[in-house]
């Protein structure tokens, strides 16, 4: 059974969305995911600044 994470503190930086959620073990995690078509970029971090840095430096190759 997979849990559907409830995202909070969602921020959009260019085409990338950064959000905070709790994983299945109750730890706070941060994710950065690109919303551009055919990009496929998404990463998970332990700290919010790392996720925001990844969002700021991401360049889509799908264009």
N, C-alpha and C positions, 0 to 999 in steps of 0.2 A: 504494500500500500504506500503510495507516494503522497506526501503532504503538499498542499498548495501554499507556498509561502505568501504571506501578506506583506506586501511592500509598503514602506513608509519613507518619508523624506525623499520623495522622487524629485530629481532635478534634471533638467535637460541642458546639456552642454553641446551645442551644435547638433549633429544627428545622434549623439550618444545620450542615453538616459542612465543616470546613476541613482541607485536606490539602496535602502537599508532594510534588512529583514533578519529574522531569527531562524537558524537552521534547525534540524530535527533534534539536536542535542541542547537547544536553548542558547547557543552562542550567537552573538551578533555578527552578521556578515554584511558585506557591501558588494554590490555588483555593478558593472558597467556593461551596457549592451547597446550596440549600434542598431538604429531603426531603419537604416537605408536598405532598399531592396537588394537582395543577393550579397549582402556584406558578410553576415555570419559572425561578426565580432562580439564576443561576450566573455567576460572574465569575472572571477570572484576574488575578493580581497578581505583581509582581516581588519584593515583600517580604511576609514572614509577618505582621507587625503590621498591614499594610493589609488583608489578607484577614480577619484576626480582627476588625478594626474593622468591616468590612462585615458580618460575621456578627452582631456585637453590635447593630448599628443596623438590621438588616433587619426589615421588618414585612411579613408575608404579606398580600396582598390577596385570596387565594383563599378565605379563610374566610367 
